[in-house]
Amino acid sequence: LTESRKYKVITLFVLLYAVVLAFSRMYVGVHYPTDVLAGMFIGIVSGCISFHLEKLLSKAWEKHVKDRKIEL
C-alpha cells in the first residue's frame, strides 16, 4: 500500500470504530443521542483547532530556526 492509501484505510477504520462506539453507547442506554452529538461536535472542533494550531506553530518554529541560522 502507498502511504496515502494506508492513511485512507486507517482513517476509514477509525471513523467506523467511532460510529459503532457512538451507536453502542445509545443502544445500551448509557447516553442520549444529544450526548453523543455534543461529544462529536466537541471532538471535531477541538481536532480542527489542534490541527490549525500545529500548522501555525510549526511554521513559526521553522521561521525562528531559519532566522537564527543555526548550523548543525
C-alpha positions, 0 to 999 in steps of 0.5 A: 500500500502507498502511504496515502492509501494506508492513511485512507484505510486507517482513517476509514477504520477509525471513523467506523470504530467511532460510529459503532462506539457512538451507536453502542453507547445509545443502544445500551442506554448509557447516553442520549443521542444529544450526548453523543452529538455534543461529544462529536461536535466537541471532538471535531472542533477541538481536532480542527483547532489542534490541527490549525494550531500545529500548522501555525506553530510549526511554521513559526518554529521553522521561521525562528530556526531559519532566522537564527541560522543555526548550523548543525 
